[in-house]
Amino acid sequence: MPDSDREKLGDETVPLWGAIPSWAEPEKVICVRGDDFSGLEIRDSFIRSAVGLHASLPLMNLAQRWVISFLRGEKTGNLWGRPLPGVTQWDRGFPGVVNKATR
């Protein structure tokens, strides 16, 4: 059962504890949040404010770059993210990925 702090995390639709499958390695999970939409994604940010992060996540350029990088097996574009809460040895997946949790 998740603790109360962890229950508060998530994308405002799915709590974090319900979004992480049991087979996922916690040190390899990459977290993003609503303010990761760039300033040029004005329309997408507006959509996020209307429907929430959960529904608008596929519109986020950052999320699209992560998917492309995963499929190609190499870093594509500017990537960043955050580790899961409590993870101290985060595997960023590719060299040069910025940890926004430390900024």
N, C-alpha and C positions, 0 to 999 in steps of 0.2 A: 504494500500500500504506500502511496506517495506521501511525503511529508507536506505540511501546509505551504511552505515556501515554494516547493517544486510545483504544487498545484496551481500557483499563481502564474507560472510561466506558460508560454505557448503562443499561439497566434490569435488569441481571442475567440477562436472557434474550437480548436482542439487543444486540451492541456498537454504540456510537454510529455508527461508520463504516458499519455495515450498515443503520442505521435512516434515514439521511438520503439521499433519492433524489438522483440527479445533477442533476435539474432544479430542486431547491429552492435558493432564494437564502439562503445562510448567515446573512445579516443579518436575515432575516425568520423564522428558526426560533425557536420558543419552547420552552425546556426546563423541565420540572417534575421533581420528585423525590418520593420516598415521604413525606418529612416535610411535604409540601404538603397532606396530608389534614388537615382541621381537627380540633380537639378534639371536635367534635360528631359526627364520622364514626367513632365507636368501632367499630361493626360492620365498616365498610369497611376500617379500619386493621387489624383482626383478620384479615380476608380477605386483605389484602395480605401480612401476615406469613406466612400459610399458602400462598398461591399465587404471590406475587411481584408487583412493580409492573406488569409487562407485562400480566398477566391482569386486574388490578384497576383499571387506569387508567380504564376507562369508568365506574367507580363514583365516581371523585373529583369532588366538586362543582366544583372549580376547572376541571378539564378540560371538564366539561359547560358551565360558563359561557363558556369560550373558544369552544367549538363554537357555542353560541347567539349569541355576539357576532359571530362570523365570518358566520354565516348571516343575521343581521339587519343586518350592516354598521355596528353601533354597539356601544359598550361596554355590557355588561349585567352589573351587579353588580361586586363587588370582584375585580379581575384582577391577577395578578402572574406572574412567570416569571423566566427567566434566559436570557442569550444563549448560543449555542454557545461552547465554549472557543476563544479566539483572535479572536473577533469584537469589534471595538472600536466600530463604529458600528451599534448594534442598533436595528432598526426595531421598536418595541413594538406596532405595529398600531393602537393607540388612545391618545389622550391620557389621562394619569392612570394608566397601567399601571406598577406598581412593579417595579423591577429588584431582585430578591432577591439577586443576586450581589454587589451593593454594600452589602448590609445585614449 
